[in-house]
Amino acid sequence: FNFSTFLYIMGSYILTYKLSARKTRTKNSRMNAVLQKKIARLIIADFLLLGTVCTFAIVHFAGIADATPLYPYVAIILLPINSSLNPLLYSDVLDVIHNAVSSWINSQPALRHAINKMKSMFWSVRYVI
């Protein structure tokens, strides 16, 4: 049941994302781009929570391991964290925080240089592989 619910939610988000992506050439392209970012965040957050729960259930029912002791932790820790993060994911708070941190980093030349150096190292390693 958890897995089918997860697939339904993920499919709904992906459908909404694709429908808004088709309309990006309209005058509301900025709003669609913001909506796409929010949907991507929601998909990732739901996957992290529901994917974990589904993995526990599959491992338990397949007889690989007893996941029963993990269910209280999921109910006490993961579900409230997801519930408390959902309003942030739906709102513009994360964008405001991101913009504030980005502008602060850009105002610090040494920090900006270090971040650019790490980015270039990441990209060079990625293309080597």
C-alpha positions as CSV (number, residue, x, y, z in Angstrom):
1,F,0.0,0.0,0.0
2,N,2.8,2.4,0.9
3,F,4.6,1.8,-2.4
4,S,1.4,2.2,-4.5
5,T,0.6,5.5,-2.7
6,F,4.2,6.7,-3.3
7,L,3.9,5.9,-7.0
8,Y,0.6,7.7,-7.3
9,I,1.9,10.8,-5.6
10,M,5.1,10.7,-7.6
11,G,3.2,10.2,-10.9
12,S,0.9,13.2,-10.0
13,Y,3.8,15.4,-9.3
14,I,5.6,14.4,-12.5
15,L,2.4,14.9,-14.6
16,T,2.0,18.4,-13.1
17,Y,5.7,19.1,-13.8
18,K,5.5,18.0,-17.4
19,L,2.2,19.9,-18.0
20,S,3.8,23.1,-16.6
21,A,7.0,22.5,-18.6
22,R,5.0,22.5,-21.9
23,K,3.6,25.9,-21.1
24,T,6.9,27.5,-20.3
25,R,6.9,29.5,-23.6
26,T,3.8,31.5,-22.4
27,K,3.8,34.7,-20.5
28,N,3.7,32.8,-17.3
29,S,7.0,31.1,-17.8
30,R,8.5,32.6,-14.6
31,M,5.6,31.2,-12.5
32,N,5.9,27.8,-14.2
33,A,9.6,27.7,-13.5
34,V,9.0,28.4,-9.8
35,L,6.2,25.8,-9.8
36,Q,8.6,23.2,-11.4
37,K,11.2,23.9,-8.7
38,K,8.7,23.4,-5.9
39,I,7.4,20.2,-7.5
40,A,11.0,18.9,-7.8
41,R,11.5,19.6,-4.1
42,L,8.3,17.8,-3.2
43,I,9.2,14.8,-5.2
44,I,12.6,14.5,-3.6
45,A,11.2,15.0,-0.1
46,D,8.5,12.4,-0.6
47,F,10.9,10.0,-2.2
48,L,13.2,10.3,0.8
49,L,10.4,9.6,3.2
50,L,8.2,7.1,1.4
51,G,11.1,5.4,-0.4
52,T,12.6,4.7,3.1
53,V,9.3,3.3,4.4
54,C,8.8,1.2,1.2
55,T,12.3,-0.1,1.5
56,F,11.7,-1.1,5.1
57,A,8.5,-2.9,4.1
58,I,10.0,-4.7,1.2
59,V,13.0,-5.9,3.2
60,H,10.6,-7.0,6.0
61,F,8.1,-8.8,3.8
62,A,10.9,-10.4,1.7
63,G,12.2,-12.0,4.9
64,I,15.7,-10.4,4.5
65,A,15.5,-8.6,7.8
66,D,13.0,-7.8,10.6
67,A,12.2,-4.1,10.1
68,T,9.6,-4.0,12.9
69,P,11.9,-2.2,15.3
70,L,12.4,0.6,12.7
71,Y,8.7,1.5,12.3
72,P,8.5,3.5,15.6
73,Y,11.5,5.6,14.5
74,V,9.9,6.3,11.2
75,A,6.6,7.3,12.9
76,I,8.3,9.3,15.6
77,I,11.1,10.9,13.6
78,L,10.7,10.8,9.8
79,L,6.9,11.5,9.5
80,P,7.0,14.7,11.7
81,I,10.1,15.9,9.9
82,N,8.4,15.5,6.6
83,S,5.2,17.1,7.9
84,S,7.1,20.1,9.2
85,L,9.1,20.5,6.0
86,N,6.1,20.4,3.7
87,P,5.0,24.1,4.4
88,L,8.6,25.2,3.7
89,L,8.6,23.2,0.5
90,Y,5.3,24.8,-0.7
91,S,6.3,28.3,0.3
92,D,9.0,30.6,-1.0
93,V,11.1,30.5,2.2
94,L,13.7,28.2,0.7
95,D,14.2,30.6,-2.3
96,V,14.6,33.5,0.0
97,I,17.2,31.7,2.1
98,H,19.0,30.5,-1.0
99,N,19.1,34.0,-2.4
100,A,20.4,35.5,0.9
101,V,23.1,32.9,1.2
102,S,24.1,33.3,-2.5
103,S,24.4,37.0,-2.2
104,W,26.4,36.7,1.0
105,I,28.8,34.2,-0.7
106,N,29.1,36.5,-3.7
107,S,30.1,39.4,-1.4
108,Q,33.0,37.3,0.1
109,P,35.7,37.1,-2.6
110,A,37.8,34.4,-0.8
111,L,34.7,32.2,-0.2
112,R,33.5,32.7,-3.8
113,H,37.0,31.7,-5.1
114,A,37.1,28.6,-2.9
115,I,33.6,27.5,-4.0
116,N,34.5,28.0,-7.7
117,K,37.6,26.0,-7.2
118,M,35.6,23.1,-5.6
119,K,33.1,23.3,-8.5
120,S,35.9,23.1,-11.1
121,M,37.5,20.1,-9.2
122,F,34.1,18.4,-9.1
123,W,33.5,18.9,-12.9
124,S,37.0,17.7,-13.8
125,V,36.6,14.5,-11.8
126,R,33.1,13.9,-13.1
127,Y,34.3,14.0,-16.7
128,V,37.3,11.8,-16.1
129,I,35.1,9.0,-14.9
